[in-house]
Amino acid sequence: MHRRRKRLHDQRGDVPGWVLITIMTISIGVALWGIAQPQLVGILQSALDSVR
């Protein structure tokens, strides 16, 4: 029992890898959205205007 607890504790880091990957992915998405937002809005507006 003690060994199993120790093994589980050893595998845990301060911040699990999936948390870092999630935060980095969100950060990249927010940065890209901030850069591309005017172009994306323009493309969407143009598409909607052409439908009308």
PDB file of N, CA, C, O and CB in Angstrom:
ATOM      1  N   MET A   1       0.839  -1.188   0.000  1.00  0.00           N
ATOM      2  CA  MET A   1       0.000   0.000   0.000  1.00  0.00           C
ATOM      3  C   MET A   1       0.883   1.250   0.000  1.00  0.00           C
ATOM      4  O   MET A   1       0.644   2.177  -0.774  1.00  0.00           O
ATOM      5  CB  MET A   1      -0.954  -0.001   1.222  1.00  0.00           C
ATOM      6  N   HIS A   2       1.884   1.279   0.851  1.00  0.00           N
ATOM      7  CA  HIS A   2       2.773   2.434   0.951  1.00  0.00           C
ATOM      8  C   HIS A   2       3.524   2.659  -0.356  1.00  0.00           C
ATOM      9  O   HIS A   2       3.714   3.797  -0.785  1.00  0.00           O
ATOM     10  CB  HIS A   2       3.764   2.248   2.104  1.00  0.00           C
ATOM     11  N   ARG A   3       3.954   1.552  -0.992  1.00  0.00           N
ATOM     12  CA  ARG A   3       4.676   1.663  -2.272  1.00  0.00           C
ATOM     13  C   ARG A   3       3.794   2.272  -3.358  1.00  0.00           C
ATOM     14  O   ARG A   3       4.232   3.112  -4.145  1.00  0.00           O
ATOM     15  CB  ARG A   3       5.179   0.281  -2.726  1.00  0.00           C
ATOM     16  N   ARG A   4       2.554   1.830  -3.377  1.00  0.00           N
ATOM     17  CA  ARG A   4       1.635   2.334  -4.401  1.00  0.00           C
ATOM     18  C   ARG A   4       1.408   3.839  -4.224  1.00  0.00           C
ATOM     19  O   ARG A   4       1.398   4.580  -5.206  1.00  0.00           O
ATOM     20  CB  ARG A   4       0.284   1.576  -4.339  1.00  0.00           C
ATOM     21  N   ARG A   5       1.230   4.284  -3.004  1.00  0.00           N
ATOM     22  CA  ARG A   5       1.050   5.705  -2.732  1.00  0.00           C
ATOM     23  C   ARG A   5       2.274   6.493  -3.155  1.00  0.00           C
ATOM     24  O   ARG A   5       2.158   7.567  -3.745  1.00  0.00           O
ATOM     25  CB  ARG A   5       0.762   5.937  -1.253  1.00  0.00           C
ATOM     26  N   LYS A   6       3.447   5.956  -2.854  1.00  0.00           N
ATOM     27  CA  LYS A   6       4.684   6.637  -3.208  1.00  0.00           C
ATOM     28  C   LYS A   6       4.828   6.717  -4.726  1.00  0.00           C
ATOM     29  O   LYS A   6       5.244   7.748  -5.256  1.00  0.00           O
ATOM     30  CB  LYS A   6       5.895   5.917  -2.589  1.00  0.00           C
ATOM     31  N   ARG A   7       4.487   5.632  -5.431  1.00  0.00           N
ATOM     32  CA  ARG A   7       4.588   5.612  -6.888  1.00  0.00           C
ATOM     33  C   ARG A   7       3.634   6.633  -7.497  1.00  0.00           C
ATOM     34  O   ARG A   7       4.015   7.353  -8.420  1.00  0.00           O
ATOM     35  CB  ARG A   7       4.288   4.203  -7.436  1.00  0.00           C
ATOM     36  N   LEU A   8       2.398   6.709  -6.998  1.00  0.00           N
ATOM     37  CA  LEU A   8       1.443   7.688  -7.511  1.00  0.00           C
ATOM     38  C   LEU A   8       1.926   9.107  -7.240  1.00  0.00           C
ATOM     39  O   LEU A   8       1.770   9.990  -8.084  1.00  0.00           O
ATOM     40  CB  LEU A   8       0.062   7.470  -6.883  1.00  0.00           C
ATOM     41  N   HIS A   9       2.508   9.327  -6.074  1.00  0.00           N
ATOM     42  CA  HIS A   9       3.005  10.658  -5.729  1.00  0.00           C
ATOM     43  C   HIS A   9       4.194  11.039  -6.607  1.00  0.00           C
ATOM     44  O   HIS A   9       4.325  12.201  -6.990  1.00  0.00           O
ATOM     45  CB  HIS A   9       3.401  10.715  -4.245  1.00  0.00           C
ATOM     46  N   ASP A  10       5.056  10.089  -6.931  1.00  0.00           N
ATOM     47  CA  ASP A  10       6.229  10.379  -7.756  1.00  0.00           C
ATOM     48  C   ASP A  10       5.837  10.761  -9.177  1.00  0.00           C
ATOM     49  O   ASP A  10       6.558  11.523  -9.821  1.00  0.00           O
ATOM     50  CB  ASP A  10       7.163   9.177  -7.785  1.00  0.00           C
ATOM     51  N   GLN A  11       4.723  10.257  -9.680  1.00  0.00           N
ATOM     52  CA  GLN A  11       4.314  10.533 -11.048  1.00  0.00           C
ATOM     53  C   GLN A  11       3.635  11.889 -11.185  1.00  0.00           C
ATOM     54  O   GLN A  11       3.431  12.374 -12.298  1.00  0.00           O
ATOM     55  CB  GLN A  11       3.390   9.446 -11.538  1.00  0.00           C
ATOM     56  N   ARG A  12       3.292  12.486 -10.087  1.00  0.00           N
ATOM     57  CA  ARG A  12       2.639  13.787 -10.142  1.00  0.00           C
ATOM     58  C   ARG A  12       3.690  14.884 -10.123  1.00  0.00           C
ATOM     59  O   ARG A  12       4.620  14.856  -9.318  1.00  0.00           O
ATOM     60  CB  ARG A  12       1.651  13.960  -8.969  1.00  0.00           C
ATOM     61  N   GLY A  13       3.532  15.848 -11.017  1.00  0.00           N
ATOM     62  CA  GLY A  13       4.405  17.006 -11.011  1.00  0.00           C
ATOM     63  C   GLY A  13       3.668  18.171 -10.381  1.00  0.00           C
ATOM     64  O   GLY A  13       2.539  18.022  -9.914  1.00  0.00           O
ATOM     65  N   ASP A  14       4.300  19.318 -10.369  1.00  0.00           N
ATOM     66  CA  ASP A  14       3.625  20.498  -9.844  1.00  0.00           C
ATOM     67  C   ASP A  14       2.436  20.864 -10.730  1.00  0.00           C
ATOM     68  O   ASP A  14       1.346  21.154 -10.237  1.00  0.00           O
ATOM     69  CB  ASP A  14       4.605  21.681  -9.741  1.00  0.00           C
ATOM     70  N   VAL A  15       2.660  20.848 -12.035  1.00  0.00           N
ATOM     71  CA  VAL A  15       1.588  21.116 -12.985  1.00  0.00           C
ATOM     72  C   VAL A  15       1.603  19.986 -14.003  1.00  0.00           C
ATOM     73  O   VAL A  15       2.596  19.804 -14.707  1.00  0.00           O
ATOM     74  CB  VAL A  15       1.756  22.522 -13.678  1.00  0.00           C
ATOM     75  N   PRO A  16       0.522  19.228 -14.091  1.00  0.00           N
ATOM     76  CA  PRO A  16       0.489  18.131 -15.064  1.00  0.00           C
ATOM     77  C   PRO A  16       0.660  18.643 -16.489  1.00  0.00           C
ATOM     78  O   PRO A  16       0.299  19.777 -16.805  1.00  0.00           O
ATOM     79  CB  PRO A  16      -0.824  17.356 -14.945  1.00  0.00           C
ATOM     80  N   GLY A  17       1.211  17.796 -17.334  1.00  0.00           N
ATOM     81  CA  GLY A  17       1.478  18.174 -18.708  1.00  0.00           C
ATOM     82  C   GLY A  17       0.237  18.591 -19.473  1.00  0.00           C
ATOM     83  O   GLY A  17       0.294  19.508 -20.293  1.00  0.00           O
ATOM     84  N   TRP A  18      -0.889  17.927 -19.215  1.00  0.00           N
ATOM     85  CA  TRP A  18      -2.105  18.258 -19.961  1.00  0.00           C
ATOM     86  C   TRP A  18      -2.594  19.651 -19.623  1.00  0.00           C
ATOM     87  O   TRP A  18      -3.208  20.308 -20.464  1.00  0.00           O
ATOM     88  CB  TRP A  18      -3.202  17.242 -19.675  1.00  0.00           C
ATOM     89  N   VAL A  19      -2.337  20.113 -18.422  1.00  0.00           N
ATOM     90  CA  VAL A  19      -2.738  21.477 -18.049  1.00  0.00           C
ATOM     91  C   VAL A  19      -1.908  22.482 -18.840  1.00  0.00           C
ATOM     92  O   VAL A  19      -2.445  23.463 -19.354  1.00  0.00           O
ATOM     93  CB  VAL A  19      -2.568  21.712 -16.514  1.00  0.00           C
ATOM     94  N   LEU A  20      -0.608  22.245 -18.939  1.00  0.00           N
ATOM     95  CA  LEU A  20       0.252  23.144 -19.700  1.00  0.00           C
ATOM     96  C   LEU A  20      -0.128  23.155 -21.175  1.00  0.00           C
ATOM     97  O   LEU A  20      -0.165  24.214 -21.802  1.00  0.00           O
ATOM     98  CB  LEU A  20       1.714  22.742 -19.539  1.00  0.00           C
ATOM     99  N   ILE A  21      -0.408  21.985 -21.728  1.00  0.00           N
ATOM    100  CA  ILE A  21      -0.803  21.909 -23.138  1.00  0.00           C
ATOM    101  C   ILE A  21      -2.105  22.661 -23.361  1.00  0.00           C
ATOM    102  O   ILE A  21      -2.238  23.381 -24.350  1.00  0.00           O
ATOM    103  CB  ILE A  21      -0.951  20.441 -23.588  1.00  0.00           C
ATOM    104  N   THR A  22      -3.061  22.507 -22.464  1.00  0.00           N
ATOM    105  CA  THR A  22      -4.339  23.201 -22.589  1.00  0.00           C
ATOM    106  C   THR A  22      -4.153  24.710 -22.524  1.00  0.00           C
ATOM    107  O   THR A  22      -4.724  25.442 -23.333  1.00  0.00           O
ATOM    108  CB  THR A  22      -5.301  22.744 -21.496  1.00  0.00           C
ATOM    109  N   ILE A  23      -3.366  25.175 -21.578  1.00  0.00           N
ATOM    110  CA  ILE A  23      -3.128  26.622 -21.434  1.00  0.00           C
ATOM    111  C   ILE A  23      -2.402  27.171 -22.652  1.00  0.00           C
ATOM    112  O   ILE A  23      -2.739  28.249 -23.141  1.00  0.00           O
ATOM    113  CB  ILE A  23      -2.312  26.917 -20.158  1.00  0.00           C
ATOM    114  N   MET A  24      -1.412  26.441 -23.145  1.00  0.00           N
ATOM    115  CA  MET A  24      -0.676  26.907 -24.323  1.00  0.00           C
ATOM    116  C   MET A  24      -1.576  26.928 -25.553  1.00  0.00           C
ATOM    117  O   MET A  24      -1.495  27.860 -26.353  1.00  0.00           O
ATOM    118  CB  MET A  24       0.549  26.016 -24.580  1.00  0.00           C
ATOM    119  N   THR A  25      -2.429  25.925 -25.722  1.00  0.00           N
ATOM    120  CA  THR A  25      -3.339  25.882 -26.864  1.00  0.00           C
ATOM    121  C   THR A  25      -4.315  27.054 -26.830  1.00  0.00           C
ATOM    122  O   THR A  25      -4.553  27.702 -27.849  1.00  0.00           O
ATOM    123  CB  THR A  25      -4.106  24.556 -26.885  1.00  0.00           C
ATOM    124  N   ILE A  26      -4.872  27.318 -25.668  1.00  0.00           N
ATOM    125  CA  ILE A  26      -5.793  28.451 -25.521  1.00  0.00           C
ATOM    126  C   ILE A  26      -5.073  29.761 -25.803  1.00  0.00           C
ATOM    127  O   ILE A  26      -5.621  30.642 -26.465  1.00  0.00           O
ATOM    128  CB  ILE A  26      -6.408  28.476 -24.107  1.00  0.00           C
ATOM    129  N   SER A  27      -3.851  29.892 -25.305  1.00  0.00           N
ATOM    130  CA  SER A  27      -3.074  31.117 -25.532  1.00  0.00           C
ATOM    131  C   SER A  27      -2.808  31.342 -27.013  1.00  0.00           C
ATOM    132  O   SER A  27      -2.940  32.462 -27.506  1.00  0.00           O
ATOM    133  CB  SER A  27      -1.749  31.054 -24.773  1.00  0.00           C
ATOM    134  N   ILE A  28      -2.436  30.289 -27.720  1.00  0.00           N
ATOM    135  CA  ILE A  28      -2.182  30.411 -29.159  1.00  0.00           C
ATOM    136  C   ILE A  28      -3.477  30.780 -29.884  1.00  0.00           C
ATOM    137  O   ILE A  28      -3.466  31.624 -30.780  1.00  0.00           O
ATOM    138  CB  ILE A  28      -1.596  29.087 -29.732  1.00  0.00           C
ATOM    139  N   GLY A  29      -4.574  30.163 -29.508  1.00  0.00           N
ATOM    140  CA  GLY A  29      -5.862  30.476 -30.134  1.00  0.00           C
ATOM    141  C   GLY A  29      -6.271  31.922 -29.915  1.00  0.00           C
ATOM    142  O   GLY A  29      -6.746  32.580 -30.840  1.00  0.00           O
ATOM    143  N   VAL A  30      -6.091  32.418 -28.706  1.00  0.00           N
ATOM    144  CA  VAL A  30      -6.441  33.813 -28.403  1.00  0.00           C
ATOM    145  C   VAL A  30      -5.536  34.764 -29.182  1.00  0.00           C
ATOM    146  O   VAL A  30      -6.006  35.769 -29.716  1.00  0.00           O
ATOM    147  CB  VAL A  30      -6.327  34.090 -26.881  1.00  0.00           C
ATOM    148  N   ALA A  31      -4.251  34.456 -29.250  1.00  0.00           N
ATOM    149  CA  ALA A  31      -3.319  35.303 -29.991  1.00  0.00           C
ATOM    150  C   ALA A  31      -3.665  35.332 -31.473  1.00  0.00           C
ATOM    151  O   ALA A  31      -3.678  36.399 -32.088  1.00  0.00           O
ATOM    152  CB  ALA A  31      -1.882  34.814 -29.796  1.00  0.00           C
ATOM    153  N   LEU A  32      -3.945  34.169 -32.048  1.00  0.00           N
ATOM    154  CA  LEU A  32      -4.311  34.115 -33.467  1.00  0.00           C
ATOM    155  C   LEU A  32      -5.624  34.843 -33.724  1.00  0.00           C
ATOM    156  O   LEU A  32      -5.758  35.536 -34.732  1.00  0.00           O
ATOM    157  CB  LEU A  32      -4.418  32.661 -33.938  1.00  0.00           C
ATOM    158  N   TRP A  33      -6.587  34.694 -32.831  1.00  0.00           N
ATOM    159  CA  TRP A  33      -7.859  35.386 -33.006  1.00  0.00           C
ATOM    160  C   TRP A  33      -7.648  36.901 -32.953  1.00  0.00           C
ATOM    161  O   TRP A  33      -8.245  37.639 -33.737  1.00  0.00           O
ATOM    162  CB  TRP A  33      -8.871  34.943 -31.925  1.00  0.00           C
ATOM    163  N   GLY A  34      -6.811  37.359 -32.043  1.00  0.00           N
ATOM    164  CA  GLY A  34      -6.538  38.790 -31.938  1.00  0.00           C
ATOM    165  C   GLY A  34      -5.905  39.352 -33.202  1.00  0.00           C
ATOM    166  O   GLY A  34      -6.205  40.475 -33.607  1.00  0.00           O
ATOM    167  N   ILE A  35      -5.032  38.570 -33.822  1.00  0.00           N
ATOM    168  CA  ILE A  35      -4.351  39.020 -35.035  1.00  0.00           C
ATOM    169  C   ILE A  35      -5.293  38.935 -36.240  1.00  0.00           C
ATOM    170  O   ILE A  35      -5.317  39.846 -37.067  1.00  0.00           O
ATOM    171  CB  ILE A  35      -3.078  38.178 -35.286  1.00  0.00           C
ATOM    172  N   ALA A  36      -6.058  37.862 -36.344  1.00  0.00           N
ATOM    173  CA  ALA A  36      -6.840  37.583 -37.544  1.00  0.00           C
ATOM    174  C   ALA A  36      -8.278  38.078 -37.475  1.00  0.00           C
ATOM    175  O   ALA A  36      -9.002  37.971 -38.465  1.00  0.00           O
ATOM    176  CB  ALA A  36      -6.841  36.121 -37.803  1.00  0.00           C
ATOM    177  N   GLN A  37      -8.712  38.609 -36.355  1.00  0.00           N
ATOM    178  CA  GLN A  37     -10.112  38.989 -36.199  1.00  0.00           C
ATOM    179  C   GLN A  37     -10.604  39.956 -37.282  1.00  0.00           C
ATOM    180  O   GLN A  37     -11.671  39.712 -37.847  1.00  0.00           O
ATOM    181  CB  GLN A  37     -10.313  39.611 -34.844  1.00  0.00           C
ATOM    182  N   PRO A  38      -9.897  41.021 -37.597  1.00  0.00           N
ATOM    183  CA  PRO A  38     -10.416  41.925 -38.633  1.00  0.00           C
ATOM    184  C   PRO A  38     -10.594  41.233 -39.992  1.00  0.00           C
ATOM    185  O   PRO A  38     -11.585  41.462 -40.685  1.00  0.00           O
ATOM    186  CB  PRO A  38      -9.481  43.117 -38.789  1.00  0.00           C
ATOM    187  N   GLN A  39      -9.643  40.400 -40.360  1.00  0.00           N
ATOM    188  CA  GLN A  39      -9.751  39.688 -41.638  1.00  0.00           C
ATOM    189  C   GLN A  39     -10.916  38.702 -41.619  1.00  0.00           C
ATOM    190  O   GLN A  39     -11.664  38.598 -42.591  1.00  0.00           O
ATOM    191  CB  GLN A  39      -8.440  38.949 -41.954  1.00  0.00           C
ATOM    192  N   LEU A  40     -11.063  37.986 -40.523  1.00  0.00           N
ATOM    193  CA  LEU A  40     -12.147  37.003 -40.426  1.00  0.00           C
ATOM    194  C   LEU A  40     -13.512  37.676 -40.444  1.00  0.00           C
ATOM    195  O   LEU A  40     -14.443  37.173 -41.072  1.00  0.00           O
ATOM    196  CB  LEU A  40     -11.996  36.170 -39.155  1.00  0.00           C
ATOM    197  N   VAL A  41     -13.636  38.798 -39.765  1.00  0.00           N
ATOM    198  CA  VAL A  41     -14.906  39.536 -39.767  1.00  0.00           C
ATOM    199  C   VAL A  41     -15.202  40.038 -41.175  1.00  0.00           C
ATOM    200  O   VAL A  41     -16.345  39.990 -41.630  1.00  0.00           O
ATOM    201  CB  VAL A  41     -14.862  40.725 -38.763  1.00  0.00           C
ATOM    202  N   GLY A  42     -14.164  40.523 -41.866  1.00  0.00           N
ATOM    203  CA  GLY A  42     -14.348  40.994 -43.241  1.00  0.00           C
ATOM    204  C   GLY A  42     -14.795  39.879 -44.175  1.00  0.00           C
ATOM    205  O   GLY A  42     -15.679  40.074 -45.010  1.00  0.00           O
ATOM    206  N   ILE A  43     -14.180  38.709 -44.030  1.00  0.00           N
ATOM    207  CA  ILE A  43     -14.556  37.563 -44.864  1.00  0.00           C
ATOM    208  C   ILE A  43     -16.003  37.151 -44.582  1.00  0.00           C
ATOM    209  O   ILE A  43     -16.767  36.891 -45.511  1.00  0.00           O
ATOM    210  CB  ILE A  43     -13.598  36.369 -44.613  1.00  0.00           C
ATOM    211  N   LEU A  44     -16.374  37.093 -43.319  1.00  0.00           N
ATOM    212  CA  LEU A  44     -17.740  36.711 -42.958  1.00  0.00           C
ATOM    213  C   LEU A  44     -18.740  37.735 -43.469  1.00  0.00           C
ATOM    214  O   LEU A  44     -19.788  37.368 -44.000  1.00  0.00           O
ATOM    215  CB  LEU A  44     -17.872  36.558 -41.440  1.00  0.00           C
ATOM    216  N   GLN A  45     -18.427  39.012 -43.313  1.00  0.00           N
ATOM    217  CA  GLN A  45     -19.328  40.061 -43.773  1.00  0.00           C
ATOM    218  C   GLN A  45     -19.500  40.008 -45.282  1.00  0.00           C
ATOM    219  O   GLN A  45     -20.608  40.170 -45.795  1.00  0.00           O
ATOM    220  CB  GLN A  45     -18.809  41.432 -43.351  1.00  0.00           C
ATOM    221  N   SER A  46     -18.398  39.778 -45.992  1.00  0.00           N
ATOM    222  CA  SER A  46     -18.460  39.674 -47.447  1.00  0.00           C
ATOM    223  C   SER A  46     -19.323  38.487 -47.879  1.00  0.00           C
ATOM    224  O   SER A  46     -20.117  38.599 -48.813  1.00  0.00           O
ATOM    225  CB  SER A  46     -17.049  39.540 -48.031  1.00  0.00           C
ATOM    226  N   ALA A  47     -19.166  37.374 -47.209  1.00  0.00           N
ATOM    227  CA  ALA A  47     -19.957  36.186 -47.531  1.00  0.00           C
ATOM    228  C   ALA A  47     -21.439  36.430 -47.266  1.00  0.00           C
ATOM    229  O   ALA A  47     -22.289  36.041 -48.068  1.00  0.00           O
ATOM    230  CB  ALA A  47     -19.467  34.979 -46.720  1.00  0.00           C
ATOM    231  N   LEU A  48     -21.746  37.065 -46.153  1.00  0.00           N
ATOM    232  CA  LEU A  48     -23.147  37.347 -45.840  1.00  0.00           C
ATOM    233  C   LEU A  48     -23.749  38.344 -46.824  1.00  0.00           C
ATOM    234  O   LEU A  48     -24.909  38.206 -47.212  1.00  0.00           O
ATOM    235  CB  LEU A  48     -23.273  37.882 -44.414  1.00  0.00           C
ATOM    236  N   ASP A  49     -22.972  39.348 -47.232  1.00  0.00           N
ATOM    237  CA  ASP A  49     -23.449  40.329 -48.192  1.00  0.00           C
ATOM    238  C   ASP A  49     -23.716  39.691 -49.555  1.00  0.00           C
ATOM    239  O   ASP A  49     -24.671  40.062 -50.238  1.00  0.00           O
ATOM    240  CB  ASP A  49     -22.440  41.459 -48.329  1.00  0.00           C
ATOM    241  N   SER A  50     -22.885  38.744 -49.949  1.00  0.00           N
ATOM    242  CA  SER A  50     -23.074  38.108 -51.253  1.00  0.00           C
ATOM    243  C   SER A  50     -24.298  37.211 -51.274  1.00  0.00           C
ATOM    244  O   SER A  50     -24.842  36.952 -52.347  1.00  0.00           O
ATOM    245  CB  SER A  50     -21.845  37.304 -51.627  1.00  0.00           C
ATOM    246  N   VAL A  51     -24.748  36.731 -50.126  1.00  0.00           N
ATOM    247  CA  VAL A  51     -25.941  35.885 -50.042  1.00  0.00           C
ATOM    248  C   VAL A  51     -27.189  36.728 -50.215  1.00  0.00           C
ATOM    249  O   VAL A  51     -28.173  36.271 -50.796  1.00  0.00           O
ATOM    250  CB  VAL A  51     -25.987  35.131 -48.700  1.00  0.00           C
ATOM    251  N   ARG A  52     -27.158  37.948 -49.718  1.00  0.00           N
ATOM    252  CA  ARG A  52     -28.338  38.837 -49.760  1.00  0.00           C
ATOM    253  C   ARG A  52     -28.635  39.304 -51.109  1.00  0.00           C
ATOM    254  O   ARG A  52     -29.592  40.054 -51.306  1.00  0.00           O
ATOM    255  CB  ARG A  52     -28.161  40.009 -48.886  1.00  0.00           C
TER     256      ARG A  52
END
